[in-house]
Amino acid sequence: MLLLALLARAIYTGAASFVIPCAAGIAYFAWCGVRDLVRNWSAFREEMRQRAAERQRAPMPADDTH
């Protein structure tokens, strides 16, 4: 967020010397996010599948107290 705000301010004020470093920082952090997503997506899906299976296997206790 800070890099986006700094980039917007640099463009608005015409500070061209900040535009390239800000754009590079945004691109780098976006690339890191996508890389982590690709790396961890299969483990995340497997964990979500296991949690869904556990929820379906657990029987709900009957509430016959009245």
CHARMM-style PDB file with segment names, atoms N, HN, CA, C and O in Angstrom:
ATOM      1  N   MET     1       0.815  -1.193   0.000  1.00  0.00      PROA
ATOM      2  CA  MET     1       0.000   0.000   0.000  1.00  0.00      PROA
ATOM      3  C   MET     1       0.854   1.251   0.000  1.00  0.00      PROA
ATOM      4  O   MET     1       0.563   2.225  -0.693  1.00  0.00      PROA
ATOM      5  N   LEU     2       1.907   1.206   0.785  1.00  0.00      PROA
ATOM      6  HN  LEU     2       2.144   0.414   1.349  1.00  0.00      PROA
ATOM      7  CA  LEU     2       2.777   2.372   0.861  1.00  0.00      PROA
ATOM      8  C   LEU     2       3.405   2.667  -0.497  1.00  0.00      PROA
ATOM      9  O   LEU     2       3.507   3.826  -0.900  1.00  0.00      PROA
ATOM     10  N   LEU     3       3.822   1.625  -1.197  1.00  0.00      PROA
ATOM     11  HN  LEU     3       3.739   0.683  -0.869  1.00  0.00      PROA
ATOM     12  CA  LEU     3       4.421   1.847  -2.511  1.00  0.00      PROA
ATOM     13  C   LEU     3       3.401   2.393  -3.501  1.00  0.00      PROA
ATOM     14  O   LEU     3       3.738   3.237  -4.331  1.00  0.00      PROA
ATOM     15  N   LEU     4       2.161   1.922  -3.426  1.00  0.00      PROA
ATOM     16  HN  LEU     4       1.887   1.236  -2.752  1.00  0.00      PROA
ATOM     17  CA  LEU     4       1.129   2.453  -4.313  1.00  0.00      PROA
ATOM     18  C   LEU     4       0.838   3.921  -4.026  1.00  0.00      PROA
ATOM     19  O   LEU     4       0.665   4.723  -4.944  1.00  0.00      PROA
ATOM     20  N   ALA     5       0.787   4.263  -2.742  1.00  0.00      PROA
ATOM     21  HN  ALA     5       0.928   3.612  -1.996  1.00  0.00      PROA
ATOM     22  CA  ALA     5       0.552   5.657  -2.376  1.00  0.00      PROA
ATOM     23  C   ALA     5       1.721   6.534  -2.814  1.00  0.00      PROA
ATOM     24  O   ALA     5       1.517   7.637  -3.320  1.00  0.00      PROA
ATOM     25  N   LEU     6       2.931   6.050  -2.623  1.00  0.00      PROA
ATOM     26  HN  LEU     6       3.096   5.153  -2.212  1.00  0.00      PROA
ATOM     27  CA  LEU     6       4.107   6.808  -3.042  1.00  0.00      PROA
ATOM     28  C   LEU     6       4.154   6.958  -4.556  1.00  0.00      PROA
ATOM     29  O   LEU     6       4.523   8.015  -5.067  1.00  0.00      PROA
ATOM     30  N   LEU     7       3.781   5.906  -5.271  1.00  0.00      PROA
ATOM     31  HN  LEU     7       3.481   5.047  -4.856  1.00  0.00      PROA
ATOM     32  CA  LEU     7       3.740   5.978  -6.733  1.00  0.00      PROA
ATOM     33  C   LEU     7       2.702   6.987  -7.194  1.00  0.00      PROA
ATOM     34  O   LEU     7       2.975   7.787  -8.089  1.00  0.00      PROA
ATOM     35  N   ALA     8       1.519   6.963  -6.599  1.00  0.00      PROA
ATOM     36  HN  ALA     8       1.298   6.313  -5.871  1.00  0.00      PROA
ATOM     37  CA  ALA     8       0.473   7.920  -6.976  1.00  0.00      PROA
ATOM     38  C   ALA     8       0.927   9.347  -6.697  1.00  0.00      PROA
ATOM     39  O   ALA     8       0.701  10.244  -7.509  1.00  0.00      PROA
ATOM     40  N   ARG     9       1.560   9.554  -5.561  1.00  0.00      PROA
ATOM     41  HN  ARG     9       1.743   8.825  -4.901  1.00  0.00      PROA
ATOM     42  CA  ARG     9       2.047  10.898  -5.217  1.00  0.00      PROA
ATOM     43  C   ARG     9       3.161  11.352  -6.159  1.00  0.00      PROA
ATOM     44  O   ARG     9       3.208  12.516  -6.558  1.00  0.00      PROA
ATOM     45  N   ALA    10       4.052  10.431  -6.512  1.00  0.00      PROA
ATOM     46  HN  ALA    10       4.013   9.486  -6.188  1.00  0.00      PROA
ATOM     47  CA  ALA    10       5.146  10.769  -7.428  1.00  0.00      PROA
ATOM     48  C   ALA    10       4.613  11.133  -8.803  1.00  0.00      PROA
ATOM     49  O   ALA    10       5.111  12.063  -9.439  1.00  0.00      PROA
ATOM     50  N   ILE    11       3.610  10.410  -9.263  1.00  0.00      PROA
ATOM     51  HN  ILE    11       3.205   9.654  -8.747  1.00  0.00      PROA
ATOM     52  CA  ILE    11       3.015  10.727 -10.566  1.00  0.00      PROA
ATOM     53  C   ILE    11       2.291  12.056 -10.501  1.00  0.00      PROA
ATOM     54  O   ILE    11       2.390  12.866 -11.422  1.00  0.00      PROA
ATOM     55  N   TYR    12       1.561  12.286  -9.416  1.00  0.00      PROA
ATOM     56  HN  TYR    12       1.481  11.628  -8.667  1.00  0.00      PROA
ATOM     57  CA  TYR    12       0.791  13.521  -9.263  1.00  0.00      PROA
ATOM     58  C   TYR    12       1.695  14.751  -9.205  1.00  0.00      PROA
ATOM     59  O   TYR    12       1.380  15.785  -9.795  1.00  0.00      PROA
ATOM     60  N   THR    13       2.814  14.640  -8.498  1.00  0.00      PROA
ATOM     61  HN  THR    13       3.071  13.800  -8.019  1.00  0.00      PROA
ATOM     62  CA  THR    13       3.699  15.800  -8.346  1.00  0.00      PROA
ATOM     63  C   THR    13       4.741  15.895  -9.451  1.00  0.00      PROA
ATOM     64  O   THR    13       5.464  16.888  -9.528  1.00  0.00      PROA
ATOM     65  N   GLY    14       4.831  14.896 -10.295  1.00  0.00      PROA
ATOM     66  HN  GLY    14       4.244  14.090 -10.232  1.00  0.00      PROA
ATOM     67  CA  GLY    14       5.794  14.923 -11.379  1.00  0.00      PROA
ATOM     68  C   GLY    14       7.194  14.530 -10.945  1.00  0.00      PROA
ATOM     69  O   GLY    14       8.166  14.871 -11.620  1.00  0.00      PROA
ATOM     70  N   ALA    15       7.315  13.828  -9.844  1.00  0.00      PROA
ATOM     71  HN  ALA    15       6.526  13.551  -9.296  1.00  0.00      PROA
ATOM     72  CA  ALA    15       8.626  13.389  -9.360  1.00  0.00      PROA
ATOM     73  C   ALA    15       8.993  12.088 -10.059  1.00  0.00      PROA
ATOM     74  O   ALA    15       8.828  11.000  -9.508  1.00  0.00      PROA
ATOM     75  N   ALA    16       9.487  12.220 -11.267  1.00  0.00      PROA
ATOM     76  HN  ALA    16       9.621  13.104 -11.714  1.00  0.00      PROA
ATOM     77  CA  ALA    16       9.767  11.050 -12.097  1.00  0.00      PROA
ATOM     78  C   ALA    16      10.853  10.157 -11.506  1.00  0.00      PROA
ATOM     79  O   ALA    16      10.915   8.970 -11.828  1.00  0.00      PROA
ATOM     80  N   SER    17      11.698  10.702 -10.658  1.00  0.00      PROA
ATOM     81  HN  SER    17      11.647  11.666 -10.396  1.00  0.00      PROA
ATOM     82  CA  SER    17      12.768   9.882 -10.083  1.00  0.00      PROA
ATOM     83  C   SER    17      12.224   8.822  -9.130  1.00  0.00      PROA
ATOM     84  O   SER    17      12.909   7.834  -8.865  1.00  0.00      PROA
ATOM     85  N   PHE    18      11.016   8.999  -8.611  1.00  0.00      PROA
ATOM     86  HN  PHE    18      10.459   9.802  -8.827  1.00  0.00      PROA
ATOM     87  CA  PHE    18      10.418   8.010  -7.711  1.00  0.00      PROA
ATOM     88  C   PHE    18       9.553   6.989  -8.434  1.00  0.00      PROA
ATOM     89  O   PHE    18       9.248   5.933  -7.879  1.00  0.00      PROA
ATOM     90  N   VAL    19       9.159   7.286  -9.652  1.00  0.00      PROA
ATOM     91  HN  VAL    19       9.406   8.143 -10.103  1.00  0.00      PROA
ATOM     92  CA  VAL    19       8.221   6.409 -10.359  1.00  0.00      PROA
ATOM     93  C   VAL    19       8.840   5.043 -10.633  1.00  0.00      PROA
ATOM     94  O   VAL    19       8.208   4.021 -10.367  1.00  0.00      PROA
ATOM     95  N   ILE    20      10.035   5.007 -11.148  1.00  0.00      PROA
ATOM     96  HN  ILE    20      10.548   5.837 -11.364  1.00  0.00      PROA
ATOM     97  CA  ILE    20      10.654   3.722 -11.499  1.00  0.00      PROA
ATOM     98  C   ILE    20      10.944   2.875 -10.260  1.00  0.00      PROA
ATOM     99  O   ILE    20      10.612   1.690 -10.269  1.00  0.00      PROA
ATOM    100  N   PRO    21      11.547   3.414  -9.190  1.00  0.00      PROA
ATOM    101  CA  PRO    21      11.745   2.560  -8.002  1.00  0.00      PROA
ATOM    102  C   PRO    21      10.428   2.066  -7.396  1.00  0.00      PROA
ATOM    103  O   PRO    21      10.344   0.923  -6.947  1.00  0.00      PROA
ATOM    104  N   CYS    22       9.412   2.914  -7.381  1.00  0.00      PROA
ATOM    105  HN  CYS    22       9.480   3.843  -7.745  1.00  0.00      PROA
ATOM    106  CA  CYS    22       8.117   2.482  -6.838  1.00  0.00      PROA
ATOM    107  C   CYS    22       7.504   1.394  -7.710  1.00  0.00      PROA
ATOM    108  O   CYS    22       6.993   0.399  -7.196  1.00  0.00      PROA
ATOM    109  N   ALA    23       7.550   1.575  -9.009  1.00  0.00      PROA
ATOM    110  HN  ALA    23       7.965   2.383  -9.428  1.00  0.00      PROA
ATOM    111  CA  ALA    23       7.006   0.560  -9.914  1.00  0.00      PROA
ATOM    112  C   ALA    23       7.780  -0.746  -9.779  1.00  0.00      PROA
ATOM    113  O   ALA    23       7.192  -1.827  -9.818  1.00  0.00      PROA
ATOM    114  N   ALA    24       9.102  -0.647  -9.620  1.00  0.00      PROA
ATOM    115  HN  ALA    24       9.579   0.231  -9.589  1.00  0.00      PROA
ATOM    116  CA  ALA    24       9.910  -1.853  -9.441  1.00  0.00      PROA
ATOM    117  C   ALA    24       9.559  -2.552  -8.125  1.00  0.00      PROA
ATOM    118  O   ALA    24       9.473  -3.779  -8.081  1.00  0.00      PROA
ATOM    119  N   GLY    25       9.358  -1.785  -7.059  1.00  0.00      PROA
ATOM    120  HN  GLY    25       9.428  -0.788  -7.094  1.00  0.00      PROA
ATOM    121  CA  GLY    25       8.971  -2.375  -5.776  1.00  0.00      PROA
ATOM    122  C   GLY    25       7.618  -3.053  -5.846  1.00  0.00      PROA
ATOM    123  O   GLY    25       7.437  -4.147  -5.310  1.00  0.00      PROA
ATOM    124  N   ILE    26       6.666  -2.408  -6.505  1.00  0.00      PROA
ATOM    125  HN  ILE    26       6.812  -1.520  -6.940  1.00  0.00      PROA
ATOM    126  CA  ILE    26       5.335  -3.005  -6.662  1.00  0.00      PROA
ATOM    127  C   ILE    26       5.419  -4.295  -7.460  1.00  0.00      PROA
ATOM    128  O   ILE    26       4.798  -5.296  -7.099  1.00  0.00      PROA
ATOM    129  N   ALA    27       6.186  -4.275  -8.545  1.00  0.00      PROA
ATOM    130  HN  ALA    27       6.690  -3.462  -8.838  1.00  0.00      PROA
ATOM    131  CA  ALA    27       6.338  -5.473  -9.378  1.00  0.00      PROA
ATOM    132  C   ALA    27       7.012  -6.597  -8.594  1.00  0.00      PROA
ATOM    133  O   ALA    27       6.617  -7.758  -8.703  1.00  0.00      PROA
ATOM    134  N   TYR    28       8.026  -6.251  -7.805  1.00  0.00      PROA
ATOM    135  HN  TYR    28       8.347  -5.308  -7.716  1.00  0.00      PROA
ATOM    136  CA  TYR    28       8.737  -7.268  -7.031  1.00  0.00      PROA
ATOM    137  C   TYR    28       7.817  -7.920  -6.005  1.00  0.00      PROA
ATOM    138  O   TYR    28       7.775  -9.146  -5.905  1.00  0.00      PROA
ATOM    139  N   PHE    29       7.080  -7.115  -5.241  1.00  0.00      PROA
ATOM    140  HN  PHE    29       7.115  -6.119  -5.322  1.00  0.00      PROA
ATOM    141  CA  PHE    29       6.201  -7.686  -4.226  1.00  0.00      PROA
ATOM    142  C   PHE    29       5.043  -8.457  -4.855  1.00  0.00      PROA
ATOM    143  O   PHE    29       4.591  -9.453  -4.291  1.00  0.00      PROA
ATOM    144  N   ALA    30       4.563  -8.020  -5.996  1.00  0.00      PROA
ATOM    145  HN  ALA    30       4.929  -7.211  -6.454  1.00  0.00      PROA
ATOM    146  CA  ALA    30       3.517  -8.779  -6.693  1.00  0.00      PROA
ATOM    147  C   ALA    30       4.067 -10.118  -7.156  1.00  0.00      PROA
ATOM    148  O   ALA    30       3.399 -11.145  -7.030  1.00  0.00      PROA
ATOM    149  N   TRP    31       5.285 -10.112  -7.692  1.00  0.00      PROA
ATOM    150  HN  TRP    31       5.828  -9.278  -7.794  1.00  0.00      PROA
ATOM    151  CA  TRP    31       5.906 -11.355  -8.147  1.00  0.00      PROA
ATOM    152  C   TRP    31       6.125 -12.310  -6.972  1.00  0.00      PROA
ATOM    153  O   TRP    31       5.900 -13.513  -7.107  1.00  0.00      PROA
ATOM    154  N   CYS    32       6.558 -11.792  -5.828  1.00  0.00      PROA
ATOM    155  HN  CYS    32       6.741 -10.815  -5.718  1.00  0.00      PROA
ATOM    156  CA  CYS    32       6.740 -12.637  -4.643  1.00  0.00      PROA
ATOM    157  C   CYS    32       5.414 -13.244  -4.188  1.00  0.00      PROA
ATOM    158  O   CYS    32       5.360 -14.409  -3.794  1.00  0.00      PROA
ATOM    159  N   GLY    33       4.357 -12.454  -4.244  1.00  0.00      PROA
ATOM    160  HN  GLY    33       4.400 -11.508  -4.563  1.00  0.00      PROA
ATOM    161  CA  GLY    33       3.046 -12.962  -3.860  1.00  0.00      PROA
ATOM    162  C   GLY    33       2.563 -14.065  -4.776  1.00  0.00      PROA
ATOM    163  O   GLY    33       2.040 -15.077  -4.310  1.00  0.00      PROA
ATOM    164  N   VAL    34       2.734 -13.879  -6.075  1.00  0.00      PROA
ATOM    165  HN  VAL    34       3.159 -13.057  -6.453  1.00  0.00      PROA
ATOM    166  CA  VAL    34       2.320 -14.900  -7.037  1.00  0.00      PROA
ATOM    167  C   VAL    34       3.178 -16.157  -6.882  1.00  0.00      PROA
ATOM    168  O   VAL    34       2.665 -17.273  -6.959  1.00  0.00      PROA
ATOM    169  N   ARG    35       4.471 -15.976  -6.667  1.00  0.00      PROA
ATOM    170  HN  ARG    35       4.887 -15.069  -6.605  1.00  0.00      PROA
ATOM    171  CA  ARG    35       5.365 -17.121  -6.488  1.00  0.00      PROA
ATOM    172  C   ARG    35       4.965 -17.928  -5.254  1.00  0.00      PROA
ATOM    173  O   ARG    35       4.921 -19.157  -5.309  1.00  0.00      PROA
ATOM    174  N   ASP    36       4.675 -17.256  -4.150  1.00  0.00      PROA
ATOM    175  HN  ASP    36       4.711 -16.257  -4.106  1.00  0.00      PROA
ATOM    176  CA  ASP    36       4.247 -17.952  -2.937  1.00  0.00      PROA
ATOM    177  C   ASP    36       2.904 -18.640  -3.136  1.00  0.00      PROA
ATOM    178  O   ASP    36       2.688 -19.745  -2.637  1.00  0.00      PROA
ATOM    179  N   LEU    37       2.009 -17.995  -3.857  1.00  0.00      PROA
ATOM    180  HN  LEU    37       2.185 -17.097  -4.262  1.00  0.00      PROA
ATOM    181  CA  LEU    37       0.707 -18.601  -4.136  1.00  0.00      PROA
ATOM    182  C   LEU    37       0.864 -19.885  -4.938  1.00  0.00      PROA
ATOM    183  O   LEU    37       0.252 -20.903  -4.612  1.00  0.00      PROA
ATOM    184  N   VAL    38       1.673 -19.841  -5.973  1.00  0.00      PROA
ATOM    185  HN  VAL    38       2.170 -19.015  -6.238  1.00  0.00      PROA
ATOM    186  CA  VAL    38       1.887 -21.035  -6.802  1.00  0.00      PROA
ATOM    187  C   VAL    38       2.560 -22.131  -5.986  1.00  0.00      PROA
ATOM    188  O   VAL    38       2.216 -23.306  -6.121  1.00  0.00      PROA
ATOM    189  N   ARG    39       3.506 -21.762  -5.150  1.00  0.00      PROA
ATOM    190  HN  ARG    39       3.786 -20.808  -5.041  1.00  0.00      PROA
ATOM    191  CA  ARG    39       4.258 -22.731  -4.356  1.00  0.00      PROA
ATOM    192  C   ARG    39       3.374 -23.404  -3.314  1.00  0.00      PROA
ATOM    193  O   ARG    39       3.543 -24.595  -3.053  1.00  0.00      PROA
ATOM    194  N   ASN    40       2.436 -22.676  -2.712  1.00  0.00      PROA
ATOM    195  HN  ASN    40       2.299 -21.708  -2.924  1.00  0.00      PROA
ATOM    196  CA  ASN    40       1.660 -23.200  -1.591  1.00  0.00      PROA
ATOM    197  C   ASN    40       0.223 -23.583  -1.932  1.00  0.00      PROA
ATOM    198  O   ASN    40      -0.500 -24.063  -1.058  1.00  0.00      PROA
ATOM    199  N   TRP    41      -0.208 -23.387  -3.163  1.00  0.00      PROA
ATOM    200  HN  TRP    41       0.379 -22.997  -3.872  1.00  0.00      PROA
ATOM    201  CA  TRP    41      -1.600 -23.618  -3.513  1.00  0.00      PROA
ATOM    202  C   TRP    41      -2.016 -25.077  -3.319  1.00  0.00      PROA
ATOM    203  O   TRP    41      -3.103 -25.339  -2.803  1.00  0.00      PROA
ATOM    204  N   SER    42      -1.175 -26.029  -3.720  1.00  0.00      PROA
ATOM    205  HN  SER    42      -0.292 -25.816  -4.139  1.00  0.00      PROA
ATOM    206  CA  SER    42      -1.563 -27.439  -3.613  1.00  0.00      PROA
ATOM    207  C   SER    42      -1.698 -27.860  -2.145  1.00  0.00      PROA
ATOM    208  O   SER    42      -2.618 -28.604  -1.806  1.00  0.00      PROA
ATOM    209  N   ALA    43      -0.814 -27.406  -1.284  1.00  0.00      PROA
ATOM    210  HN  ALA    43      -0.066 -26.801  -1.559  1.00  0.00      PROA
ATOM    211  CA  ALA    43      -0.916 -27.736   0.145  1.00  0.00      PROA
ATOM    212  C   ALA    43      -2.169 -27.099   0.749  1.00  0.00      PROA
ATOM    213  O   ALA    43      -2.838 -27.714   1.580  1.00  0.00      PROA
ATOM    214  N   PHE    44      -2.484 -25.885   0.340  1.00  0.00      PROA
ATOM    215  HN  PHE    44      -1.940 -25.386  -0.335  1.00  0.00      PROA
ATOM    216  CA  PHE    44      -3.690 -25.221   0.832  1.00  0.00      PROA
ATOM    217  C   PHE    44      -4.937 -25.982   0.407  1.00  0.00      PROA
ATOM    218  O   PHE    44      -5.834 -26.204   1.220  1.00  0.00      PROA
ATOM    219  N   ARG    45      -5.004 -26.379  -0.845  1.00  0.00      PROA
ATOM    220  HN  ARG    45      -4.275 -26.198  -1.506  1.00  0.00      PROA
ATOM    221  CA  ARG    45      -6.184 -27.120  -1.328  1.00  0.00      PROA
ATOM    222  C   ARG    45      -6.315 -28.452  -0.604  1.00  0.00      PROA
ATOM    223  O   ARG    45      -7.426 -28.856  -0.262  1.00  0.00      PROA
ATOM    224  N   GLU    46      -5.202 -29.143  -0.365  1.00  0.00      PROA
ATOM    225  HN  GLU    46      -4.299 -28.814  -0.643  1.00  0.00      PROA
ATOM    226  CA  GLU    46      -5.248 -30.420   0.339  1.00  0.00      PROA
ATOM    227  C   GLU    46      -5.748 -30.237   1.767  1.00  0.00      PROA
ATOM    228  O   GLU    46      -6.548 -31.041   2.246  1.00  0.00      PROA
ATOM    229  N   GLU    47      -5.291 -29.200   2.451  1.00  0.00      PROA
ATOM    230  HN  GLU    47      -4.641 -28.547   2.062  1.00  0.00      PROA
ATOM    231  CA  GLU    47      -5.759 -28.945   3.810  1.00  0.00      PROA
ATOM    232  C   GLU    47      -7.249 -28.608   3.829  1.00  0.00      PROA
ATOM    233  O   GLU    47      -7.972 -29.058   4.718  1.00  0.00      PROA
ATOM    234  N   MET    48      -7.705 -27.837   2.878  1.00  0.00      PROA
ATOM    235  HN  MET    48      -7.118 -27.471   2.156  1.00  0.00      PROA
ATOM    236  CA  MET    48      -9.137 -27.510   2.809  1.00  0.00      PROA
ATOM    237  C   MET    48      -9.965 -28.753   2.508  1.00  0.00      PROA
ATOM    238  O   MET    48     -11.076 -28.892   3.020  1.00  0.00      PROA
ATOM    239  N   ARG    49      -9.441 -29.658   1.684  1.00  0.00      PROA
ATOM    240  HN  ARG    49      -8.539 -29.545   1.268  1.00  0.00      PROA
ATOM    241  CA  ARG    49     -10.155 -30.897   1.392  1.00  0.00      PROA
ATOM    242  C   ARG    49     -10.242 -31.753   2.654  1.00  0.00      PROA
ATOM    243  O   ARG    49     -11.289 -32.338   2.932  1.00  0.00      PROA
ATOM    244  N   GLN    50      -9.157 -31.831   3.417  1.00  0.00      PROA
ATOM    245  HN  GLN    50      -8.307 -31.356   3.191  1.00  0.00      PROA
ATOM    246  CA  GLN    50      -9.169 -32.621   4.640  1.00  0.00      PROA
ATOM    247  C   GLN    50     -10.132 -32.040   5.667  1.00  0.00      PROA
ATOM    248  O   GLN    50     -10.841 -32.787   6.341  1.00  0.00      PROA
ATOM    249  N   ARG    51     -10.164 -30.727   5.791  1.00  0.00      PROA
ATOM    250  HN  ARG    51      -9.588 -30.121   5.243  1.00  0.00      PROA
ATOM    251  CA  ARG    51     -11.090 -30.097   6.742  1.00  0.00      PROA
ATOM    252  C   ARG    51     -12.540 -30.350   6.347  1.00  0.00      PROA
ATOM    253  O   ARG    51     -13.384 -30.614   7.204  1.00  0.00      PROA
ATOM    254  N   ALA    52     -12.828 -30.270   5.053  1.00  0.00      PROA
ATOM    255  HN  ALA    52     -12.142 -30.056   4.357  1.00  0.00      PROA
ATOM    256  CA  ALA    52     -14.191 -30.533   4.589  1.00  0.00      PROA
ATOM    257  C   ALA    52     -14.567 -31.988   4.866  1.00  0.00      PROA
ATOM    258  O   ALA    52     -15.697 -32.273   5.263  1.00  0.00      PROA
ATOM    259  N   ALA    53     -13.628 -32.902   4.658  1.00  0.00      PROA
ATOM    260  HN  ALA    53     -12.711 -32.670   4.335  1.00  0.00      PROA
ATOM    261  CA  ALA    53     -13.904 -34.319   4.925  1.00  0.00      PROA
ATOM    262  C   ALA    53     -14.135 -34.553   6.413  1.00  0.00      PROA
ATOM    263  O   ALA    53     -15.002 -35.348   6.777  1.00  0.00      PROA
ATOM    264  N   GLU    54     -13.386 -33.887   7.275  1.00  0.00      PROA
ATOM    265  HN  GLU    54     -12.682 -33.241   6.979  1.00  0.00      PROA
ATOM    266  CA  GLU    54     -13.586 -34.034   8.719  1.00  0.00      PROA
ATOM    267  C   GLU    54     -14.940 -33.494   9.146  1.00  0.00      PROA
ATOM    268  O   GLU    54     -15.593 -34.080  10.010  1.00  0.00      PROA
ATOM    269  N   ARG    55     -15.369 -32.398   8.561  1.00  0.00      PROA
ATOM    270  HN  ARG    55     -14.840 -31.922   7.859  1.00  0.00      PROA
ATOM    271  CA  ARG    55     -16.677 -31.843   8.911  1.00  0.00      PROA
ATOM    272  C   ARG    55     -17.797 -32.783   8.488  1.00  0.00      PROA
ATOM    273  O   ARG    55     -18.808 -32.886   9.184  1.00  0.00      PROA
ATOM    274  N   GLN    56     -17.640 -33.464   7.373  1.00  0.00      PROA
ATOM    275  HN  GLN    56     -16.819 -33.381   6.807  1.00  0.00      PROA
ATOM    276  CA  GLN    56     -18.697 -34.360   6.914  1.00  0.00      PROA
ATOM    277  C   GLN    56     -18.700 -35.663   7.697  1.00  0.00      PROA
ATOM    278  O   GLN    56     -19.754 -36.281   7.847  1.00  0.00      PROA
ATOM    279  N   ARG    57     -17.553 -36.096   8.198  1.00  0.00      PROA
ATOM    280  HN  ARG    57     -16.697 -35.595   8.076  1.00  0.00      PROA
ATOM    281  CA  ARG    57     -17.480 -37.345   8.950  1.00  0.00      PROA
ATOM    282  C   ARG    57     -17.984 -37.203  10.374  1.00  0.00      PROA
ATOM    283  O   ARG    57     -18.524 -38.160  10.928  1.00  0.00      PROA
ATOM    284  N   ALA    58     -17.824 -36.046  10.976  1.00  0.00      PROA
ATOM    285  HN  ALA    58     -17.385 -35.269  10.525  1.00  0.00      PROA
ATOM    286  CA  ALA    58     -18.197 -35.881  12.386  1.00  0.00      PROA
ATOM    287  C   ALA    58     -19.721 -35.860  12.517  1.00  0.00      PROA
ATOM    288  O   ALA    58     -20.377 -34.962  11.991  1.00  0.00      PROA
ATOM    289  N   PRO    59     -20.290 -36.859  13.225  1.00  0.00      PROA
ATOM    290  CA  PRO    59     -21.760 -36.846  13.415  1.00  0.00      PROA
ATOM    291  C   PRO    59     -22.165 -35.765  14.397  1.00  0.00      PROA
ATOM    292  O   PRO    59     -21.464 -35.489  15.371  1.00  0.00      PROA
ATOM    293  N   MET    60     -23.278 -35.176  14.129  1.00  0.00      PROA
ATOM    294  HN  MET    60     -23.848 -35.400  13.338  1.00  0.00      PROA
ATOM    295  CA  MET    60     -23.813 -34.151  15.020  1.00  0.00      PROA
ATOM    296  C   MET    60     -24.548 -34.869  16.157  1.00  0.00      PROA
ATOM    297  O   MET    60     -25.371 -35.745  15.892  1.00  0.00      PROA
ATOM    298  N   PRO    61     -24.270 -34.519  17.401  1.00  0.00      PROA
ATOM    299  CA  PRO    61     -24.981 -35.161  18.508  1.00  0.00      PROA
ATOM    300  C   PRO    61     -26.449 -34.732  18.525  1.00  0.00      PROA
ATOM    301  O   PRO    61     -26.784 -33.573  18.282  1.00  0.00      PROA
ATOM    302  N   ALA    62     -27.307 -35.704  18.820  1.00  0.00      PROA
ATOM    303  HN  ALA    62     -27.035 -36.645  19.018  1.00  0.00      PROA
ATOM    304  CA  ALA    62     -28.731 -35.409  18.878  1.00  0.00      PROA
ATOM    305  C   ALA    62     -29.048 -34.615  20.152  1.00  0.00      PROA
ATOM    306  O   ALA    62     -28.500 -34.881  21.221  1.00  0.00      PROA
ATOM    307  N   ASP    63     -29.917 -33.668  20.011  1.00  0.00      PROA
ATOM    308  HN  ASP    63     -30.363 -33.452  19.142  1.00  0.00      PROA
ATOM    309  CA  ASP    63     -30.290 -32.839  21.154  1.00  0.00      PROA
ATOM    310  C   ASP    63     -31.701 -33.219  21.604  1.00  0.00      PROA
ATOM    311  O   ASP    63     -32.669 -32.514  21.317  1.00  0.00      PROA
ATOM    312  N   ASP    64     -31.799 -34.332  22.307  1.00  0.00      PROA
ATOM    313  HN  ASP    64     -31.013 -34.905  22.540  1.00  0.00      PROA
ATOM    314  CA  ASP    64     -33.112 -34.836  22.751  1.00  0.00      PROA
ATOM    315  C   ASP    64     -33.272 -34.618  24.260  1.00  0.00      PROA
ATOM    316  O   ASP    64     -33.590 -35.563  24.982  1.00  0.00      PROA
ATOM    317  N   THR    65     -33.063 -33.427  24.732  1.00  0.00      PROA
ATOM    318  HN  THR    65     -32.804 -32.660  24.146  1.00  0.00      PROA
ATOM    319  CA  THR    65     -33.120 -33.171  26.155  1.00  0.00      PROA
ATOM    320  C   THR    65     -34.494 -32.713  26.611  1.00  0.00      PROA
ATOM    321  O   THR    65     -34.702 -32.557  27.815  1.00  0.00      PROA
ATOM    322  N   HSD    66     -35.425 -32.493  25.726  1.00  0.00      PROA
ATOM    323  HN  HSD    66     -35.257 -32.619  24.748  1.00  0.00      PROA
ATOM    324  CA  HSD    66     -36.742 -32.025  26.168  1.00  0.00      PROA
ATOM    325  C   HSD    66     -37.851 -32.942  25.755  1.00  0.00      PROA
ATOM    326  OT1 HSD    66     -39.015 -32.678  26.056  1.00  0.00      PROA
TER     327      HSD     66
END
